[in-house]
Structures are given as C-alpha cells and as structure tokens.
Amino acid sequence: MSPHFFNSVSSTWRVISIFTIAVSGVISQAQDNTNPTPEIVKVSAKGLGAFGGDVDIQTHVFKPNGAGPFPVLLFSHGRSGDQVERANLKNPLAFGHVRFWLNKGYAVVAPVRVGYGETGGADRESASAKYDANGVCISRPDPANTAKYAVLSTQPVLQWVREQAWAQKDRILLEGQSVGGLTTVALCAQNPPGVVGCINFAGGAGGSPTSKGNMCHPEILGKMMGEYGKTTKLPNIWFYAENDLYWGADSPKQWHKDFAQGGSPTQFIATTPVPNNDGHALLLRGGPLWSVPLNAWLKKNNF
C-alpha cells in the first residue's frame, strides 16, 4: 500500500460559508502561529475490534474560539506502507491545515482510524498492491478493501460529531488526503446525514512513488469511482497535482471522468506541479495551488 506523508511536524510521517462566530475569535486564531492543541476523545466503534469486539477510535478535536455551535470539517488521514510508521502515527493532519479551517470558523475533527497510532487494532486497509525493485506492478490491488474498512472507521466518528452540542449537525464537510481522500469519496457516495460537501486531495489507494505514476491497474479505481459517482449527490471537489508520483497526471483525470458520468455536482482541479516535491504532497506543500480554487468552491456553495 502506498506510503505518504501525514503532517509537517512529525519526521516520522510524510503526511493534512464562513460560519459566523465572534469576530475577535477569528482574528485571534489568524494571528496565532503556534500549533493548536487538540482535545483527544475516544469514539466507540462497534464491531471493529478483535473478534468482532468494540474499539475506541482516538479522535483529535480542534475548536475555534467562541461557544459554537460550529460547522465541522471531518478529516481522513492517509496511509503509510510501513507498519512501524502506521503504529507511530501521532498527528493525523498538519497543524497549518487545522489553522486554515479554524480561521474560517470551523471545528476540525480528525480520527485516527483502526490500525493506526493510539487507536491500534488490526490493519485491514491494505490494498495488497506490490511493485518490484524497479517500480513495476506485480499484483492486482484491491482498493475496494481499503475504502471499505476506512469508511467503517470514519462512520462512527461522523455520527459522534452529529451528537455534539458544539457542532452544527447539518453543516459538516468531509475532507481527506490520499487513502483519506478515497475514504472521503467513498463515504460521500453514501450522502450521509449532516454532510453538505466533500473535498478530495490526491485520493486513491495502491500506488507507490517508485512507480513514478505508473501505478498498478488504475482502471480498478476508475471503475470504483464510476460507481461512487452514480450515487453522490453532494457537492464535491477533487485536487491532484500533475507531478503526483503515486498516481501520475492522467489516471486521476480518468477517475474523475468516470465519476462525473454519474451526474454528481463535482469539480476537478489539476494543479501545476508542486515545486521541489512529490505532487502527492499537494495538501501540505502546495497551498498556493489549491487555496484559491478551494475558497472559491466554498463561497460558491455557501460553505
């Protein structure tokens, strides 16, 4: 399964309508460059533990200043192909991206899915993609398996958010990076209650930077995306960089074409290459490339 970064402050991980709140609170968040401190809560997920037992999903919660209730951004992290890195996941998204949303008056909720970090548990998200030493595909991956189990870890947290007094239960955005982006697309296809829109950064599964964009059987993801597009009714926007070493430049465009044939209200942004980086790092390293179109999309949809 493809490794990728998780946040900018952990060397282990390579991973990320303005709601009216007190204006002073928004300004103080914008001027504060220190890393925000999350509240850590545990959300019970039924049946996802060993032998069908329950598991507590460690969830990072960031809130703007003020009493709320706040609109909510539910973020889905990516996946490292290294077991040790998955076990050591500390921060599921970059603090700079947290500030991006706090400055808009959104609370940010970022669960650590089953199989990662302090949540722990069995790793069930593998797509079983394999590459040889030259980055040539030698397997037929199963990204549907990845999406299935990632969504199962995310659904209980979404339900938990809708039960919180500080959250606007009918004003939730989904967002994800890499495997988290695929998670977002898959969950968005269910049009879950309370969700108003979905944001996909470099979403997919089964890639490797050693392939330099020649991933294993990209048509499998294309077929999946086509099925998701048939049921997705929520506004959604996809971001991919031209120099993404996991997916390449062309496959994501085809995935979105397959998705859009279902009639979903969707938009695709193919950004220019992320300078001096693998384009898979778009969310973290390519802010100037995505922030303007994302802000325009948020304004267009009254988010």
C-alpha positions as CSV (number, residue, x, y, z in Angstrom):
1,M,0.0,0.0,0.0
2,S,1.3,3.4,-0.9
3,P,3.1,5.4,1.9
4,H,2.6,9.1,2.1
5,F,3.2,11.9,4.5
6,F,0.8,12.8,7.3
7,N,1.9,16.1,8.8
8,S,4.6,18.7,8.8
9,V,5.8,18.5,12.4
10,S,6.4,14.8,12.6
11,S,9.5,13.5,10.9
12,T,8.1,10.0,11.0
13,W,5.0,10.8,9.0
14,R,5.1,12.4,5.5
15,V,1.8,13.3,5.5
16,I,-3.4,17.1,6.3
17,S,-19.7,29.8,4.0
18,I,-17.7,31.1,6.8
19,F,-19.8,30.4,9.9
20,T,-20.4,33.5,12.0
21,I,-18.6,33.4,15.2
22,A,-17.2,36.1,17.4
23,V,-15.0,38.2,15.1
24,S,-12.4,38.6,17.8
25,G,-12.1,34.9,18.0
26,V,-11.5,34.5,14.3
27,I,-8.8,37.3,14.4
28,S,-7.0,35.8,17.3
29,Q,-6.9,32.4,15.6
30,A,-5.5,34.0,12.4
31,Q,-2.8,35.8,14.4
32,D,-1.7,32.8,16.4
33,N,1.0,30.9,14.7
34,T,1.5,28.4,17.4
35,N,0.4,24.8,16.9
36,P,-3.2,24.4,18.0
37,T,-3.7,21.8,20.8
38,P,-6.3,19.1,20.1
39,E,-8.7,17.7,22.6
40,I,-8.3,13.9,22.4
41,V,-11.5,12.0,22.7
42,K,-12.3,8.3,22.2
43,V,-15.2,7.3,20.0
44,S,-16.5,3.8,20.3
45,A,-16.8,1.8,17.1
46,K,-18.9,-1.3,17.4
47,G,-17.6,-4.5,15.9
48,L,-14.3,-3.2,14.6
49,G,-12.1,-4.7,17.3
50,A,-10.6,-8.1,17.6
51,F,-13.0,-11.0,17.2
52,G,-15.9,-8.5,16.5
53,G,-15.5,-6.5,19.7
54,D,-15.6,-2.8,20.0
55,V,-12.7,-0.4,19.6
56,D,-12.1,3.2,20.8
57,I,-11.1,5.4,17.9
58,Q,-8.7,8.1,19.1
59,T,-10.0,11.4,17.7
60,H,-8.4,14.8,17.6
61,V,-10.8,17.7,18.0
62,F,-9.9,21.4,17.4
63,K,-12.4,24.2,18.0
64,P,-12.4,27.8,17.2
65,N,-12.8,30.5,19.8
66,G,-16.4,31.0,20.9
67,A,-19.3,29.0,22.2
68,G,-20.5,27.5,18.9
69,P,-22.2,25.6,17.6
70,F,-19.6,25.4,14.7
71,P,-19.7,23.9,11.3
72,V,-17.3,20.9,11.2
73,L,-14.5,19.7,9.0
74,L,-14.1,15.9,9.3
75,F,-10.6,15.0,8.1
76,S,-9.4,11.5,7.0
77,H,-5.7,10.9,7.1
78,G,-3.6,8.8,4.6
79,R,-1.7,5.6,5.0
80,S,1.9,4.6,5.2
81,G,3.0,1.3,3.7
82,D,5.3,0.8,6.7
83,Q,3.8,-1.0,9.7
84,V,6.0,0.9,12.2
85,E,5.0,4.2,10.8
86,R,1.4,3.3,10.9
87,A,1.7,2.3,14.6
88,N,3.5,5.6,15.4
89,L,1.0,7.9,13.8
90,K,0.7,10.9,16.3
91,N,-1.0,13.7,14.4
92,P,-3.5,12.8,11.7
93,L,-3.2,16.1,9.9
94,A,-0.9,19.1,9.6
95,F,-1.4,21.9,12.2
96,G,-1.2,24.5,9.4
97,H,-4.2,22.9,7.8
98,V,-6.0,22.9,11.1
99,R,-5.5,26.7,11.3
100,F,-6.8,27.1,7.7
101,W,-10.2,25.8,8.9
102,L,-10.2,27.3,12.4
103,N,-9.7,30.7,10.7
104,K,-12.9,30.1,8.8
105,G,-14.8,29.3,12.0
106,Y,-14.9,25.5,11.5
107,A,-14.2,22.9,14.2
108,V,-11.8,20.2,12.9
109,V,-12.3,16.6,13.8
110,A,-9.6,14.1,12.8
111,P,-9.9,10.5,13.8
112,V,-7.0,8.0,13.9
113,R,-8.5,5.0,12.1
114,V,-8.4,1.4,13.3
115,G,-4.9,0.0,12.6
116,Y,-3.1,3.3,13.3
117,G,-1.5,5.1,16.2
118,E,-3.1,5.0,19.6
119,T,-6.3,3.6,18.2
120,G,-4.4,0.4,17.3
121,G,-6.1,-2.8,16.2
122,A,-5.7,-5.0,13.2
123,D,-4.6,-3.4,9.9
124,R,-7.4,-4.1,7.5
125,E,-6.9,-1.3,5.0
126,S,-4.3,-2.8,2.8
127,A,-4.9,-2.8,-1.0
128,S,-2.3,-5.5,-1.5
129,A,-0.5,-3.6,-4.2
130,K,3.0,-4.9,-4.9
131,Y,5.8,-3.5,-7.0
132,D,9.2,-4.9,-7.9
133,A,12.5,-3.1,-7.3
134,N,12.1,-1.1,-10.5
135,G,8.6,0.1,-9.5
136,V,6.8,-2.2,-11.9
137,C,3.4,-3.5,-10.8
138,I,3.4,-7.2,-10.0
139,S,0.0,-7.6,-8.4
140,R,-3.7,-6.8,-8.9
141,P,-4.7,-4.5,-6.0
142,D,-7.9,-4.3,-4.1
143,P,-8.6,-0.6,-3.3
144,A,-12.2,-1.5,-2.5
145,N,-11.0,-3.3,0.6
146,T,-9.1,-0.2,1.6
147,A,-12.2,2.0,1.1
148,K,-14.5,-0.4,2.9
149,Y,-12.5,-0.5,6.2
150,A,-11.5,3.1,6.1
151,V,-15.2,4.1,5.8
152,L,-16.1,1.8,8.7
153,S,-13.6,3.6,10.9
154,T,-15.0,7.0,9.9
155,Q,-18.7,6.5,10.1
156,P,-18.9,6.2,14.0
157,V,-16.9,9.5,14.3
158,L,-19.3,11.2,11.9
159,Q,-22.3,10.0,14.0
160,W,-20.5,11.2,17.1
161,V,-20.0,14.7,15.7
162,R,-23.7,15.0,14.9
163,E,-24.4,14.3,18.6
164,Q,-22.2,17.1,20.0
165,A,-23.8,20.3,21.3
166,W,-20.8,22.4,19.9
167,A,-21.3,21.0,16.4
168,Q,-23.7,22.1,13.7
169,K,-25.0,18.6,12.9
170,D,-26.3,19.6,9.5
171,R,-23.2,21.5,8.3
172,I,-20.3,19.0,8.0
173,L,-17.7,18.9,5.4
174,L,-15.7,15.7,4.6
175,E,-12.0,16.1,3.6
176,G,-9.2,13.6,3.1
177,Q,-5.7,13.1,1.8
178,S,-4.5,10.1,-0.3
179,V,-6.2,7.0,1.2
180,G,-8.2,9.5,3.3
181,G,-9.3,11.2,0.0
182,L,-10.5,7.8,-1.2
183,T,-12.3,7.4,2.1
184,T,-13.9,10.8,1.6
185,V,-15.1,10.0,-1.9
186,A,-16.5,6.6,-0.7
187,L,-18.3,8.0,2.3
188,C,-19.6,11.0,0.3
189,A,-21.2,8.5,-2.1
190,Q,-23.5,7.4,0.8
191,N,-24.8,11.0,1.2
192,P,-24.6,10.7,5.0
193,P,-26.9,12.9,7.1
194,G,-25.4,16.2,8.1
195,V,-22.7,16.2,5.4
196,V,-23.0,19.1,2.9
197,G,-19.9,18.7,0.8
198,C,-16.7,16.7,0.2
199,I,-13.1,17.5,-0.6
200,N,-10.6,15.0,-2.0
201,F,-6.9,15.7,-2.0
202,A,-4.9,13.1,-4.1
203,G,-7.3,10.4,-3.2
204,G,-6.6,6.8,-4.1
205,A,-5.0,3.5,-2.9
206,G,-2.4,1.1,-4.3
207,G,0.2,3.5,-5.6
208,S,3.9,3.8,-4.9
209,P,6.3,6.6,-5.6
210,T,8.8,4.1,-7.0
211,S,6.3,3.6,-9.9
212,K,6.6,7.3,-10.8
213,G,3.0,7.4,-11.6
214,N,2.7,4.0,-13.4
215,M,0.5,2.5,-10.7
216,C,-1.0,-1.0,-10.5
217,H,-4.2,-1.3,-12.6
218,P,-5.5,2.3,-12.3
219,E,-8.7,1.1,-14.1
220,I,-9.8,-0.7,-11.0
221,L,-10.0,2.7,-9.2
222,G,-11.7,4.1,-12.2
223,K,-14.5,1.6,-12.0
224,M,-14.9,2.2,-8.3
225,M,-15.1,6.0,-8.8
226,G,-17.7,5.5,-11.5
227,E,-19.9,3.6,-9.1
228,Y,-19.4,6.2,-6.4
229,G,-20.4,8.9,-8.9
230,K,-23.7,7.3,-9.6
231,T,-24.9,7.9,-6.1
232,T,-23.1,11.0,-4.9
233,K,-25.5,13.9,-4.7
234,L,-23.3,16.3,-2.5
235,P,-21.1,19.0,-4.0
236,N,-17.5,17.8,-4.2
237,I,-14.1,18.9,-5.4
238,W,-11.0,16.9,-6.2
239,F,-7.4,18.2,-6.2
240,Y,-4.5,16.4,-7.8
241,A,-1.1,17.7,-8.8
242,E,0.4,17.0,-12.2
243,N,3.6,15.6,-10.6
244,D,2.0,13.1,-8.2
245,L,4.4,10.1,-8.1
246,Y,1.7,7.7,-6.8
247,W,-1.0,8.2,-9.4
248,G,0.6,10.2,-12.2
249,A,-1.1,13.0,-14.1
250,D,-3.5,11.1,-16.3
251,S,-5.1,8.4,-14.1
252,P,-6.8,10.8,-11.6
253,K,-8.3,12.7,-14.6
254,Q,-9.8,9.5,-15.9
255,W,-11.1,8.5,-12.4
256,H,-12.9,11.9,-12.2
257,K,-14.3,11.5,-15.7
258,D,-15.7,8.1,-14.7
259,F,-17.1,9.6,-11.5
260,A,-18.6,12.6,-13.2
261,Q,-20.6,10.5,-15.7
262,G,-22.9,9.7,-12.8
263,G,-24.1,13.3,-12.7
264,S,-22.6,14.3,-9.4
265,P,-22.1,18.0,-8.8
266,T,-18.3,17.7,-9.0
267,Q,-15.3,19.8,-9.9
268,F,-11.7,18.6,-10.7
269,I,-8.7,20.7,-10.2
270,A,-5.4,19.6,-11.8
271,T,-2.8,21.8,-10.3
272,T,0.6,22.6,-11.7
273,P,3.5,20.6,-10.3
274,V,4.2,21.1,-6.6
275,P,7.6,22.8,-6.6
276,N,10.5,20.7,-5.3
277,N,8.2,18.0,-4.0
278,D,6.3,14.9,-5.0
279,G,2.9,16.2,-6.1
280,H,1.3,13.7,-3.7
281,A,2.3,16.3,-1.0
282,L,-0.1,18.8,-2.6
283,L,-2.2,19.3,0.6
284,L,0.9,20.1,2.7
285,R,3.3,21.7,0.3
286,G,1.0,23.2,-2.4
287,G,-1.2,25.6,-0.5
288,P,-0.9,28.4,-3.1
289,L,-2.0,25.9,-5.8
290,W,-5.2,24.8,-4.1
291,S,-6.3,27.5,-1.6
292,V,-7.8,29.9,-4.2
293,P,-10.0,27.3,-6.0
294,L,-11.0,25.8,-2.7
295,N,-12.0,29.1,-1.3
296,A,-14.0,29.8,-4.5
297,W,-15.7,26.5,-4.2
298,L,-16.6,27.1,-0.5
299,K,-18.0,30.5,-1.4
300,K,-20.0,29.2,-4.4
301,N,-21.7,26.6,-2.2
302,N,-22.3,28.9,0.7
303,F,-20.0,26.9,3.0
